[in-house]
C-alpha cells in the first residue's frame, strides 16, 4: 500500500488537521511549504471567506505545494463551499460532521482527492461505496469535535472495514513513538493538530499557546456529550460551567449561552478561562514552541527511529 506522502505528493506522510478559526490559508500554506499537507478549515465561514483563504494559500505556496480544504458538513454554507472547492481546483478535501456523499461524485470527476474523517468503522464502511481516496480515523484523544473510540482501537477496525482503502491515523499523535504506533497499526500516515498549536506559525493568541504548553496529561475534558456534540477542550471556567449545566439537564439555549463565541474568544482574544480552548490529550507532551518544519521532521525521524529499534529488538 502506498504511503500518504506518495498519495498526496508531499514530503512527509502528514496532514495538518482542520482546526476551525486556526487553520487559515496562511497557516495551511506554512504547513505545506514545510513538507506536510496543509489544510484550510472552513468551520463556520461562508463561501466568500473560504475562497479568500484558498487564494491566499495559493499565493503563499506559489502553486508548487499541494494543500487542501476541510469541509465541516454542518456548516449552513456547505453547498456553496463545495462549489468553491471545484471552482478553485483544490487538490484534497477532508470532511467531518456528516456524510459527504452528495458532493463526492462532482469532486471525484474534477480530480479532487476525497478523504472523510470518521470516528467509527461503520461510517467508514458505508462511505466506501463512494470510491473515496482514503479515510482519516480520528480517535477521541484529539482536540475539538470527537467520537467515543480511542485511536488505538479505532484505526485497526477501520482498516479491517474498508479493505484496500488507505487509512490515516489521527488523535493523540505528537511524537515519534505515536507516529511509529500509527504505522504499526497499518495506517499510511497521520493527521496532527494539537502539536501544531505549539508552533511558531500557528495564528492562535499567545495565551492559547501558553495554555497548551502548561497543560498536563489530564487537563482536558469533553463537553457536549448530552446534546450529541462532544468536544474536547481545556478544563477551564467555561468547561466547568458547561459540565455543571449538563449535569443539571440544562436546555440547549442555556448551554449555548456559555459557549457562543467561545472559540473566537480563545483563538483571537486569548481568553483561556472563558473561551473554548480546544486541544487534545497529547498537550501534556508539549513543552516548547517550534517551527512547523521541525515538528514534522521530528515526527518522521522519531517514528523511523522507534520502528528501527523495535525491529532490532524483535529480531
Beta strands, then each sheet from edge to edge (+ up, - down):
strand 1: 14-16
strand 2: 38-41
strand 3: 67-72
strand 4: 92-96
strand 5: 113-118
strand 6: 134-138
strand 7: 144-145
strand 8: 166-170
strand 9: 189-192
strand 10: 220-223
strand 11: 231-234
sheet 1: 1+ 9+ 8+ 6+ 5+ 4+ 3+ 2+
sheet 2: 7+ 11- 10+
end
